[in-house]
Amino acid sequence: MPQLNPNPWFAILVFSWIIFLSILPAKVMNHISPNEITPVGAEKHKTDPWDWPW
């Protein structure tokens, strides 16, 4: 039963993961986010207590 022989399938698995881990991250990281992150100031915002109507 050739499907139980792990030698060729393990090599295919290892080579495919090497390809995925070497090519795909570079392609994914080349995309630019449409919303650039802007740093928020360190000042605290003033919060008012909520007046509940009941």
HTML snippet that shows the backbone in 3Dmol.js (N, CA, C, O; Angstrom):
<script src="https://3Dmol.org/build/3Dmol-min.js"></script>
<div id="view" style="width:600px;height:400px;position:relative"></div>
<script>
const pdb = `
ATOM      1  N   MET A   1       0.845  -1.177   0.000  1.00  0.00           N
ATOM      2  CA  MET A   1       0.000   0.000   0.000  1.00  0.00           C
ATOM      3  C   MET A   1       0.892   1.242   0.000  1.00  0.00           C
ATOM      4  O   MET A   1       1.457   1.574   1.042  1.00  0.00           O
ATOM      5  N   PRO A   2       1.036   1.926  -1.106  1.00  0.00           N
ATOM      6  CA  PRO A   2       1.993   3.030  -1.195  1.00  0.00           C
ATOM      7  C   PRO A   2       1.585   4.258  -0.381  1.00  0.00           C
ATOM      8  O   PRO A   2       2.450   5.060  -0.025  1.00  0.00           O
ATOM      9  N   GLN A   3       0.311   4.430  -0.078  1.00  0.00           N
ATOM     10  CA  GLN A   3      -0.081   5.624   0.657  1.00  0.00           C
ATOM     11  C   GLN A   3       0.386   5.576   2.112  1.00  0.00           C
ATOM     12  O   GLN A   3       0.373   6.605   2.788  1.00  0.00           O
ATOM     13  N   LEU A   4       0.795   4.418   2.604  1.00  0.00           N
ATOM     14  CA  LEU A   4       1.291   4.316   3.969  1.00  0.00           C
ATOM     15  C   LEU A   4       2.791   4.554   4.071  1.00  0.00           C
ATOM     16  O   LEU A   4       3.334   4.606   5.175  1.00  0.00           O
ATOM     17  N   ASN A   5       3.462   4.699   2.939  1.00  0.00           N
ATOM     18  CA  ASN A   5       4.894   4.970   2.939  1.00  0.00           C
ATOM     19  C   ASN A   5       5.086   6.473   3.162  1.00  0.00           C
ATOM     20  O   ASN A   5       4.736   7.260   2.283  1.00  0.00           O
ATOM     21  N   PRO A   6       5.636   6.901   4.318  1.00  0.00           N
ATOM     22  CA  PRO A   6       5.714   8.336   4.613  1.00  0.00           C
ATOM     23  C   PRO A   6       6.835   9.074   3.887  1.00  0.00           C
ATOM     24  O   PRO A   6       6.875  10.304   3.915  1.00  0.00           O
ATOM     25  N   ASN A   7       7.739   8.354   3.242  1.00  0.00           N
ATOM     26  CA  ASN A   7       8.909   9.024   2.665  1.00  0.00           C
ATOM     27  C   ASN A   7       8.549  10.083   1.626  1.00  0.00           C
ATOM     28  O   ASN A   7       8.961  11.229   1.805  1.00  0.00           O
ATOM     29  N   PRO A   8       7.817   9.791   0.561  1.00  0.00           N
ATOM     30  CA  PRO A   8       7.578  10.871  -0.417  1.00  0.00           C
ATOM     31  C   PRO A   8       6.617  11.930   0.122  1.00  0.00           C
ATOM     32  O   PRO A   8       6.760  13.105  -0.217  1.00  0.00           O
ATOM     33  N   TRP A   9       5.647  11.552   0.948  1.00  0.00           N
ATOM     34  CA  TRP A   9       4.665  12.521   1.424  1.00  0.00           C
ATOM     35  C   TRP A   9       5.257  13.469   2.450  1.00  0.00           C
ATOM     36  O   TRP A   9       4.890  14.643   2.506  1.00  0.00           O
ATOM     37  N   PHE A  10       6.163  12.963   3.253  1.00  0.00           N
ATOM     38  CA  PHE A  10       6.817  13.833   4.227  1.00  0.00           C
ATOM     39  C   PHE A  10       7.704  14.859   3.522  1.00  0.00           C
ATOM     40  O   PHE A  10       7.764  16.016   3.939  1.00  0.00           O
ATOM     41  N   ALA A  11       8.384  14.447   2.470  1.00  0.00           N
ATOM     42  CA  ALA A  11       9.221  15.382   1.712  1.00  0.00           C
ATOM     43  C   ALA A  11       8.357  16.446   1.041  1.00  0.00           C
ATOM     44  O   ALA A  11       8.729  17.619   1.019  1.00  0.00           O
ATOM     45  N   ILE A  12       7.217  16.052   0.498  1.00  0.00           N
ATOM     46  CA  ILE A  12       6.308  17.013  -0.117  1.00  0.00           C
ATOM     47  C   ILE A  12       5.799  17.991   0.932  1.00  0.00           C
ATOM     48  O   ILE A  12       5.718  19.191   0.670  1.00  0.00           O
ATOM     49  N   LEU A  13       5.458  17.500   2.102  1.00  0.00           N
ATOM     50  CA  LEU A  13       4.997  18.364   3.185  1.00  0.00           C
ATOM     51  C   LEU A  13       6.070  19.363   3.589  1.00  0.00           C
ATOM     52  O   LEU A  13       5.781  20.550   3.744  1.00  0.00           O
ATOM     53  N   VAL A  14       7.278  18.912   3.759  1.00  0.00           N
ATOM     54  CA  VAL A  14       8.365  19.794   4.197  1.00  0.00           C
ATOM     55  C   VAL A  14       8.665  20.840   3.125  1.00  0.00           C
ATOM     56  O   VAL A  14       8.823  22.018   3.447  1.00  0.00           O
ATOM     57  N   PHE A  15       8.747  20.435   1.864  1.00  0.00           N
ATOM     58  CA  PHE A  15       9.045  21.400   0.804  1.00  0.00           C
ATOM     59  C   PHE A  15       7.918  22.409   0.615  1.00  0.00           C
ATOM     60  O   PHE A  15       8.176  23.581   0.341  1.00  0.00           O
ATOM     61  N   SER A  16       6.685  21.968   0.758  1.00  0.00           N
ATOM     62  CA  SER A  16       5.582  22.920   0.611  1.00  0.00           C
ATOM     63  C   SER A  16       5.589  23.935   1.754  1.00  0.00           C
ATOM     64  O   SER A  16       5.315  25.112   1.524  1.00  0.00           O
ATOM     65  N   TRP A  17       5.896  23.504   2.985  1.00  0.00           N
ATOM     66  CA  TRP A  17       5.966  24.463   4.092  1.00  0.00           C
ATOM     67  C   TRP A  17       7.148  25.412   3.931  1.00  0.00           C
ATOM     68  O   TRP A  17       7.054  26.584   4.298  1.00  0.00           O
ATOM     69  N   ILE A  18       8.247  24.923   3.391  1.00  0.00           N
ATOM     70  CA  ILE A  18       9.384  25.818   3.141  1.00  0.00           C
ATOM     71  C   ILE A  18       8.994  26.888   2.131  1.00  0.00           C
ATOM     72  O   ILE A  18       9.347  28.056   2.291  1.00  0.00           O
ATOM     73  N   ILE A  19       8.264  26.489   1.090  1.00  0.00           N
ATOM     74  CA  ILE A  19       7.815  27.462   0.095  1.00  0.00           C
ATOM     75  C   ILE A  19       6.837  28.446   0.724  1.00  0.00           C
ATOM     76  O   ILE A  19       6.957  29.655   0.525  1.00  0.00           O
ATOM     77  N   PHE A  20       5.875  27.937   1.477  1.00  0.00           N
ATOM     78  CA  PHE A  20       4.890  28.821   2.103  1.00  0.00           C
ATOM     79  C   PHE A  20       5.551  29.804   3.059  1.00  0.00           C
ATOM     80  O   PHE A  20       5.194  30.983   3.072  1.00  0.00           O
ATOM     81  N   LEU A  21       6.496  29.347   3.851  1.00  0.00           N
ATOM     82  CA  LEU A  21       7.110  30.205   4.856  1.00  0.00           C
ATOM     83  C   LEU A  21       8.170  31.142   4.295  1.00  0.00           C
ATOM     84  O   LEU A  21       8.591  32.074   4.981  1.00  0.00           O
ATOM     85  N   SER A  22       8.609  30.915   3.066  1.00  0.00           N
ATOM     86  CA  SER A  22       9.616  31.803   2.499  1.00  0.00           C
ATOM     87  C   SER A  22       9.037  32.788   1.497  1.00  0.00           C
ATOM     88  O   SER A  22       9.547  33.903   1.382  1.00  0.00           O
ATOM     89  N   ILE A  23       7.994  32.419   0.770  1.00  0.00           N
ATOM     90  CA  ILE A  23       7.450  33.294  -0.273  1.00  0.00           C
ATOM     91  C   ILE A  23       6.249  34.082   0.223  1.00  0.00           C
ATOM     92  O   ILE A  23       6.186  35.292   0.004  1.00  0.00           O
ATOM     93  N   LEU A  24       5.313  33.449   0.872  1.00  0.00           N
ATOM     94  CA  LEU A  24       4.070  34.122   1.230  1.00  0.00           C
ATOM     95  C   LEU A  24       4.228  35.271   2.222  1.00  0.00           C
ATOM     96  O   LEU A  24       3.575  36.297   2.027  1.00  0.00           O
ATOM     97  N   PRO A  25       5.050  35.176   3.278  1.00  0.00           N
ATOM     98  CA  PRO A  25       5.166  36.338   4.173  1.00  0.00           C
ATOM     99  C   PRO A  25       5.666  37.587   3.458  1.00  0.00           C
ATOM    100  O   PRO A  25       5.227  38.691   3.780  1.00  0.00           O
ATOM    101  N   ALA A  26       6.569  37.438   2.500  1.00  0.00           N
ATOM    102  CA  ALA A  26       7.063  38.603   1.763  1.00  0.00           C
ATOM    103  C   ALA A  26       5.943  39.219   0.929  1.00  0.00           C
ATOM    104  O   ALA A  26       5.848  40.442   0.836  1.00  0.00           O
ATOM    105  N   LYS A  27       5.093  38.390   0.322  1.00  0.00           N
ATOM    106  CA  LYS A  27       3.988  38.909  -0.476  1.00  0.00           C
ATOM    107  C   LYS A  27       2.935  39.577   0.400  1.00  0.00           C
ATOM    108  O   LYS A  27       2.358  40.592   0.009  1.00  0.00           O
ATOM    109  N   VAL A  28       2.682  39.025   1.570  1.00  0.00           N
ATOM    110  CA  VAL A  28       1.674  39.599   2.466  1.00  0.00           C
ATOM    111  C   VAL A  28       2.175  40.920   3.054  1.00  0.00           C
ATOM    112  O   VAL A  28       1.407  41.874   3.175  1.00  0.00           O
ATOM    113  N   MET A  29       3.441  40.979   3.415  1.00  0.00           N
ATOM    114  CA  MET A  29       3.966  42.183   4.049  1.00  0.00           C
ATOM    115  C   MET A  29       4.129  43.340   3.068  1.00  0.00           C
ATOM    116  O   MET A  29       4.312  44.477   3.504  1.00  0.00           O
ATOM    117  N   ASN A  30       4.069  43.091   1.755  1.00  0.00           N
ATOM    118  CA  ASN A  30       4.173  44.167   0.778  1.00  0.00           C
ATOM    119  C   ASN A  30       2.896  44.985   0.670  1.00  0.00           C
ATOM    120  O   ASN A  30       2.920  46.089   0.125  1.00  0.00           O
ATOM    121  N   HIS A  31       1.792  44.473   1.174  1.00  0.00           N
ATOM    122  CA  HIS A  31       0.541  45.218   1.119  1.00  0.00           C
ATOM    123  C   HIS A  31       0.581  46.360   2.128  1.00  0.00           C
ATOM    124  O   HIS A  31       1.098  46.213   3.236  1.00  0.00           O
ATOM    125  N   ILE A  32       0.030  47.494   1.724  1.00  0.00           N
ATOM    126  CA  ILE A  32       0.012  48.675   2.576  1.00  0.00           C
ATOM    127  C   ILE A  32      -1.392  48.827   3.142  1.00  0.00           C
ATOM    128  O   ILE A  32      -2.383  48.698   2.423  1.00  0.00           O
ATOM    129  N   SER A  33      -1.461  49.095   4.407  1.00  0.00           N
ATOM    130  CA  SER A  33      -2.757  49.298   5.056  1.00  0.00           C
ATOM    131  C   SER A  33      -3.349  50.625   4.593  1.00  0.00           C
ATOM    132  O   SER A  33      -2.634  51.626   4.561  1.00  0.00           O
ATOM    133  N   PRO A  34      -4.634  50.667   4.232  1.00  0.00           N
ATOM    134  CA  PRO A  34      -5.221  51.925   3.781  1.00  0.00           C
ATOM    135  C   PRO A  34      -5.374  52.950   4.902  1.00  0.00           C
ATOM    136  O   PRO A  34      -5.429  54.150   4.632  1.00  0.00           O
ATOM    137  N   ASN A  35      -5.443  52.506   6.128  1.00  0.00           N
ATOM    138  CA  ASN A  35      -5.580  53.414   7.268  1.00  0.00           C
ATOM    139  C   ASN A  35      -4.270  53.431   8.036  1.00  0.00           C
ATOM    140  O   ASN A  35      -3.948  52.489   8.760  1.00  0.00           O
ATOM    141  N   GLU A  36      -3.528  54.499   7.873  1.00  0.00           N
ATOM    142  CA  GLU A  36      -2.266  54.611   8.595  1.00  0.00           C
ATOM    143  C   GLU A  36      -2.553  54.887  10.068  1.00  0.00           C
ATOM    144  O   GLU A  36      -3.491  55.614  10.396  1.00  0.00           O
ATOM    145  N   ILE A  37      -1.765  54.322  10.932  1.00  0.00           N
ATOM    146  CA  ILE A  37      -1.952  54.470  12.368  1.00  0.00           C
ATOM    147  C   ILE A  37      -1.376  55.815  12.790  1.00  0.00           C
ATOM    148  O   ILE A  37      -0.219  56.125  12.505  1.00  0.00           O
ATOM    149  N   THR A  38      -2.194  56.607  13.468  1.00  0.00           N
ATOM    150  CA  THR A  38      -1.728  57.894  13.979  1.00  0.00           C
ATOM    151  C   THR A  38      -1.594  57.782  15.491  1.00  0.00           C
ATOM    152  O   THR A  38      -2.505  57.285  16.153  1.00  0.00           O
ATOM    153  N   PRO A  39      -0.491  58.229  16.041  1.00  0.00           N
ATOM    154  CA  PRO A  39      -0.323  58.134  17.501  1.00  0.00           C
ATOM    155  C   PRO A  39      -1.258  59.094  18.221  1.00  0.00           C
ATOM    156  O   PRO A  39      -1.469  60.228  17.789  1.00  0.00           O
ATOM    157  N   VAL A  40      -1.804  58.622  19.309  1.00  0.00           N
ATOM    158  CA  VAL A  40      -2.707  59.425  20.120  1.00  0.00           C
ATOM    159  C   VAL A  40      -1.892  60.072  21.233  1.00  0.00           C
ATOM    160  O   VAL A  40      -0.975  59.459  21.781  1.00  0.00           O
ATOM    161  N   GLY A  41      -2.231  61.305  21.559  1.00  0.00           N
ATOM    162  CA  GLY A  41      -1.498  62.020  22.607  1.00  0.00           C
ATOM    163  C   GLY A  41      -1.620  61.315  23.948  1.00  0.00           C
ATOM    164  O   GLY A  41      -2.529  60.513  24.163  1.00  0.00           O
ATOM    165  N   ALA A  42      -0.694  61.625  24.844  1.00  0.00           N
ATOM    166  CA  ALA A  42      -0.663  60.974  26.148  1.00  0.00           C
ATOM    167  C   ALA A  42      -1.610  61.631  27.135  1.00  0.00           C
ATOM    168  O   ALA A  42      -1.764  61.145  28.256  1.00  0.00           O
ATOM    169  N   GLU A  43      -2.250  62.732  26.740  1.00  0.00           N
ATOM    170  CA  GLU A  43      -3.135  63.419  27.678  1.00  0.00           C
ATOM    171  C   GLU A  43      -4.404  62.615  27.908  1.00  0.00           C
ATOM    172  O   GLU A  43      -4.912  61.942  27.011  1.00  0.00           O
ATOM    173  N   LYS A  44      -4.899  62.705  29.135  1.00  0.00           N
ATOM    174  CA  LYS A  44      -6.123  61.982  29.481  1.00  0.00           C
ATOM    175  C   LYS A  44      -7.335  62.808  29.067  1.00  0.00           C
ATOM    176  O   LYS A  44      -7.341  64.033  29.189  1.00  0.00           O
ATOM    177  N   HIS A  45      -8.340  62.130  28.586  1.00  0.00           N
ATOM    178  CA  HIS A  45      -9.566  62.800  28.204  1.00  0.00           C
ATOM    179  C   HIS A  45     -10.422  63.025  29.447  1.00  0.00           C
ATOM    180  O   HIS A  45     -10.489  62.179  30.338  1.00  0.00           O
ATOM    181  N   LYS A  46     -11.065  64.173  29.484  1.00  0.00           N
ATOM    182  CA  LYS A  46     -11.919  64.490  30.614  1.00  0.00           C
ATOM    183  C   LYS A  46     -13.242  63.753  30.447  1.00  0.00           C
ATOM    184  O   LYS A  46     -13.914  63.892  29.425  1.00  0.00           O
ATOM    185  N   THR A  47     -13.604  62.985  31.435  1.00  0.00           N
ATOM    186  CA  THR A  47     -14.863  62.246  31.390  1.00  0.00           C
ATOM    187  C   THR A  47     -15.818  62.835  32.410  1.00  0.00           C
ATOM    188  O   THR A  47     -15.445  63.080  33.557  1.00  0.00           O
ATOM    189  N   ASP A  48     -17.039  63.059  31.990  1.00  0.00           N
ATOM    190  CA  ASP A  48     -18.063  63.591  32.880  1.00  0.00           C
ATOM    191  C   ASP A  48     -18.907  62.444  33.402  1.00  0.00           C
ATOM    192  O   ASP A  48     -19.145  61.477  32.678  1.00  0.00           O
ATOM    193  N   PRO A  49     -19.371  62.531  34.660  1.00  0.00           N
ATOM    194  CA  PRO A  49     -20.245  61.461  35.158  1.00  0.00           C
ATOM    195  C   PRO A  49     -21.581  61.482  34.423  1.00  0.00           C
ATOM    196  O   PRO A  49     -22.067  62.541  34.025  1.00  0.00           O
ATOM    197  N   TRP A  50     -22.154  60.325  34.253  1.00  0.00           N
ATOM    198  CA  TRP A  50     -23.418  60.187  33.539  1.00  0.00           C
ATOM    199  C   TRP A  50     -24.566  60.436  34.511  1.00  0.00           C
ATOM    200  O   TRP A  50     -24.639  59.822  35.576  1.00  0.00           O
ATOM    201  N   ASP A  51     -25.468  61.351  34.126  1.00  0.00           N
ATOM    202  CA  ASP A  51     -26.651  61.626  34.949  1.00  0.00           C
ATOM    203  C   ASP A  51     -27.782  60.719  34.459  1.00  0.00           C
ATOM    204  O   ASP A  51     -28.348  60.934  33.387  1.00  0.00           O
ATOM    205  N   TRP A  52     -28.096  59.718  35.251  1.00  0.00           N
ATOM    206  CA  TRP A  52     -29.149  58.797  34.862  1.00  0.00           C
ATOM    207  C   TRP A  52     -30.502  59.450  35.054  1.00  0.00           C
ATOM    208  O   TRP A  52     -30.707  60.131  36.059  1.00  0.00           O
ATOM    209  N   PRO A  53     -31.442  59.269  34.122  1.00  0.00           N
ATOM    210  CA  PRO A  53     -32.739  59.973  34.206  1.00  0.00           C
ATOM    211  C   PRO A  53     -33.680  59.415  35.261  1.00  0.00           C
ATOM    212  O   PRO A  53     -34.743  60.004  35.457  1.00  0.00           O
ATOM    213  N   TRP A  54     -33.379  58.348  35.941  1.00  0.00           N
ATOM    214  CA  TRP A  54     -34.328  57.820  36.929  1.00  0.00           C
ATOM    215  C   TRP A  54     -33.871  58.055  38.325  1.00  0.00           C
ATOM    216  O   TRP A  54     -34.557  57.671  39.273  1.00  0.00           O
TER     217      TRP A  54
END
`;
const viewer = $3Dmol.createViewer("view");
viewer.addModel(pdb, "pdb");
viewer.setStyle({}, {cartoon: {color: "spectrum"}});
viewer.zoomTo();
viewer.render();
</script>
